[in-house]
Amino acid sequence: MRGKTLKTGKGKLYYQVGGSGDALLLLHGNGESSDIFAQQFPFFTKYFTVYALDTRGHGKSALGVERLTFKQIATDILALLDKEGIQRVHVLGFSDGGNLGLYLAAHHPERIASLIAMGANYEADGLTDACNEETLERYEELLALPDSDPEKIQRLCIHNLMLEELDLSAEDLSRIQAPTMLLAGEFDLIRDDQTEAMHRLIPGSRKYIVPGGSHSFFVDDPKVLEQLAKKFYSSL
């Protein structure tokens, strides 16, 4: 994988590229970077040209905005696709990256060839009670930071993607046309009924719960995702 830069009017964005074949976009979760998929790069680059983006405000990408939204990140992704000459892309997203994949598939269906969303949720309260409580506590801690802290705004912007910027609805999900597979761990941070609700709302979607899996099951056991993805893509 080699690093590249996308220049936008709101700061530079960093992404990694490697492999050959149809385009596959990997989208990381909240507060992470594209390196979360490092263990998957060797596998996916055998079948796809892989693009792994550090979304705005994450990793090596600039924040460049006062308020970070799914719409803004989707605009960034469309700019990336246009720069690379990609008309349609397969998307594999984790956590907030999965949510973003749902947003893209609902609002820009002509650009999305397929979607694998792992540990995703479309409702802000779709998290388990323990995770939701921890998320709110973390928000209070960030608010309490002194305004002089240079990272306060960026950290709040990123955290608010989970609390206030989850711009998805049941209607959005019902409009998704791309072949979709929803994955979650048996012991995920996302409630089981949230994953099931998304499965019912997205026409023709597939769902698989990884036995014994955590929220980041693909990090714990990369082979699980590789096997599921290979089966999914071979059926398209």
C-alpha positions, -999 to 999 in steps of 0.1 A, spaced: 0 0 0 13 35 -9 2 67 7 -15 95 -14 -30 129 -7 -63 144 -18 -63 182 -18 -97 198 -10 -108 233 -3 -110 223 34 -76 207 40 -57 177 27 -69 141 32 -47 110 33 -54 76 18 -36 44 9 -38 26 -24 -27 -9 -35 -36 -39 -55 -54 -43 -88 -89 -49 -101 -123 -33 -92 -122 -5 -67 -128 -14 -30 -130 14 -4 -122 6 32 -137 30 58 -125 28 95 -144 36 126 -146 65 150 -113 79 162 -93 54 141 -74 55 109 -71 33 77 -44 13 95 -71 -6 113 -73 -27 81 -36 -34 79 -41 -71 85 -66 -72 56 -45 -53 30 -26 -84 18 -58 -103 12 -80 -77 -4 -52 -63 -27 -51 -98 -44 -86 -92 -57 -92 -54 -57 -76 -20 -61 -79 -11 -25 -84 25 -13 -82 30 25 -91 65 35 -83 84 67 -116 102 69 -116 139 77 -102 147 111 -88 112 115 -53 97 112 -32 118 88 -62 138 74 -69 174 83 -101 184 101 -105 216 81 -141 222 93 -158 235 124 -185 208 123 -178 173 110 -208 156 93 -215 124 74 -225 146 44 -191 163 45 -172 130 46 -194 116 18 -185 147 -3 -148 139 4 -153 103 -7 -170 114 -39 -140 138 -46 -116 109 -40 -136 87 -64 -136 114 -90 -98 121 -86 -91 84 -91 -116 80 -120 -138 56 -102 -174 55 -113 -186 27 -89 -169 13 -58 -173 -16 -34 -174 -3 1 -164 -22 33 -169 -1 64 -164 -7 101 -185 9 129 -188 46 119 -173 36 86 -201 11 82 -226 39 90 -209 60 64 -212 32 39 -250 30 46 -252 68 40 -234 66 7 -255 37 -5 -287 55 3 -277 90 -10 -254 81 -39 -266 47 -51 -251 52 -85 -216 52 -71 -219 21 -48 -214 -14 -63 -218 -32 -30 -216 -27 7 -203 -47 37 -211 -29 69 -195 -43 101 -207 -32 135 -229 -5 120 -259 13 135 -284 37 120 -299 50 152 -277 68 178 -292 47 206 -285 15 187 -255 9 210 -257 -14 240 -266 4 272 -230 1 285 -215 15 253 -240 43 252 -233 53 288 -195 53 281 -200 74 249 -220 100 269 -194 100 297 -167 106 272 -186 135 257 -189 151 291 -151 147 296 -144 163 263 -167 192 270 -148 198 303 -115 202 286 -102 238 286 -109 257 254 -71 263 253 -66 226 245 -57 226 208 -73 192 202 -106 198 220 -126 209 189 -113 181 167 -120 154 194 -155 168 199 -162 168 162 -151 132 159 -171 121 190 -202 139 178 -203 117 147 -217 91 171 -240 113 191 -254 141 170 -244 135 133 -257 100 126 -276 112 96 -295 80 88 -332 70 88 -353 39 82 -363 55 49 -327 59 39 -320 22 45 -351 12 26 -337 30 -5 -304 11 -6 -301 -8 -39 -266 -21 -36 -260 -58 -26 -255 -54 12 -241 -77 39 -244 -67 76 -218 -82 99 -216 -80 137 -200 -98 166 -220 -119 190 -207 -96 217 -208 -64 197 -212 -29 210 -243 -27 187 -275 -41 200 -287 -73 182 -321 -57 175 -304 -28 158 -286 -51 134 -318 -71 128 -338 -39 121 -312 -28 95 -314 -63 79 -352 -60 76 -351 -24 62 -324 -29 35 -340 -48 6 -323 -82 -1 -296 -76 26 -277 -105 42 -268 -107 79 -243 -127 98 -234 -127 135 -199 -138 142 -200 -164 170 -179 -152 200 -170 -121 180 -164 -86 195 -171 -53 179 -137 -55 162 -139 -92 154 -120 -88 121 -90 -75 140 -91 -103 165 -94 -129 137 -87 -116 102 -96 -149 86 -133 -145 96 -137 -114 75 -117 -128 46 -139 -159 44 -172 -140 47 -161 -113 22 -148 -139 -4 -182 -157 -3 -201 -124 -6 -181 -110 -35 -181 -143 -54 -219 -142 -53 -222 -107 -69 
